[in-house]
């Protein structure tokens, strides 16, 4: 199986980025122990005050899809949704590097 990665751009409603980030970070323990999740990192965009970026690396696309059916993940999404004005997913194909830990 191939690793699965994506970047996600989350645009918060004006002035709500910090609140969105805090909700996401408070809920980050949801992904601890999530089967197939290698890393999930939240970043603040320094040039755009309403934008957050997420980088994700999963053991497989199936593991990522399964996470979106997880009851705890769905609860976090529901709590964050009112603060989100837009989402832009960007699928990428990981090639390797430090921390990659396997074949693409």
C-alpha positions as semicolon CSV with decimal commas, in nm:
position;residue;x (nm);y (nm);z (nm)
1;X;0,000;0,000;0,000
2;X;0,108;0,357;-0,064
3;X;0,127;0,630;0,195
4;X;-0,143;0,896;0,161
5;X;-0,082;1,265;0,219
6;X;-0,266;1,589;0,182
7;X;-0,251;1,953;0,272
8;X;-0,566;2,129;0,376
9;X;-0,629;2,500;0,377
10;X;-0,897;2,605;0,623
11;X;-1,023;2,960;0,597
12;X;-1,195;3,076;0,913
13;X;-1,466;3,337;0,920
14;X;-1,301;3,678;0,970
15;X;-1,146;3,706;1,314
16;X;-1,222;3,343;1,406
17;X;-0,893;3,174;1,313
18;X;-0,756;3,158;1,668
19;X;-1,082;3,017;1,800
20;X;-1,085;2,756;1,523
21;X;-0,721;2,667;1,589
22;X;-0,786;2,632;1,962
23;X;-1,082;2,400;1,901
24;X;-0,877;2,190;1,665
25;X;-0,578;2,176;1,900
26;X;-0,794;2,096;2,203
27;X;-0,930;1,805;2,005
28;X;-0,593;1,688;1,874
29;X;-0,590;1,401;2,123
30;X;-0,864;1,253;1,903
31;X;-0,595;1,163;1,650
32;X;-0,356;1,023;1,911
33;X;-0,366;0,651;1,862
34;X;-0,574;0,685;1,544
35;X;-0,488;0,382;1,340
36;X;-0,294;0,471;1,028
37;X;-0,225;0,837;1,117
38;X;0,147;0,908;1,095
39;X;0,121;1,283;1,141
40;X;-0,138;1,559;1,146
41;X;0,000;1,907;1,203
42;X;-0,187;2,238;1,223
43;X;-0,014;2,557;1,100
44;X;-0,112;2,926;1,111
45;X;-0,061;3,111;0,782
46;X;0,159;3,409;0,864
47;X;0,051;3,606;0,555
48;X;-0,326;3,546;0,570
49;X;-0,484;3,610;0,911
50;X;-0,790;3,388;0,857
51;X;-0,609;3,083;0,716
52;X;-0,485;2,762;0,877
53;X;-0,301;2,482;0,701
54;X;-0,308;2,115;0,795
55;X;-0,048;1,863;0,682
56;X;-0,147;1,499;0,702
57;X;0,039;1,174;0,640
58;X;-0,145;0,842;0,662
59;X;-0,042;0,481;0,610
60;X;-0,300;0,461;0,328
61;X;-0,591;0,642;0,167
62;X;-0,819;0,385;0,330
63;X;-0,690;0,478;0,677
64;X;-0,767;0,843;0,605
65;X;-1,117;0,757;0,480
66;X;-1,181;0,546;0,791
67;X;-1,084;0,838;1,015
68;X;-1,361;1,047;0,861
69;X;-1,614;0,790;0,982
70;X;-1,479;0,790;1,339
71;X;-1,738;0,920;1,588
72;X;-1,486;1,140;1,774
73;X;-1,352;1,290;1,451
74;X;-1,707;1,366;1,335
75;X;-1,775;1,541;1,668
76;X;-1,464;1,762;1,624
77;X;-1,567;1,847;1,268
78;X;-1,914;1,941;1,392
79;X;-1,771;2,171;1,661
80;X;-1,536;2,342;1,414
81;X;-1,769;2,371;1,114
82;X;-1,945;2,695;1,227
83;X;-1,607;2,874;1,233
84;X;-1,499;2,762;0,885
85;X;-1,572;2,978;0,581
86;X;-1,393;2,752;0,332
87;X;-1,186;2,438;0,288
88;X;-0,935;2,366;0,011
89;X;-0,796;2,011;0,012
90;X;-0,474;1,956;-0,183
91;X;-0,383;1,593;-0,253
92;X;-0,013;1,524;-0,287
93;X;0,194;1,210;-0,343
94;X;0,465;1,168;-0,081
95;X;0,804;1,072;-0,224
96;X;1,014;1,038;0,092
97;X;1,227;1,232;0,335
98;X;1,302;1,253;0,705
99;X;1,019;1,102;0,908
100;X;0,859;0,938;0,608
101;X;0,941;0,587;0,722
102;X;0,857;0,380;0,417
103;X;0,800;0,346;0,048
104;X;0,566;0,576;-0,139
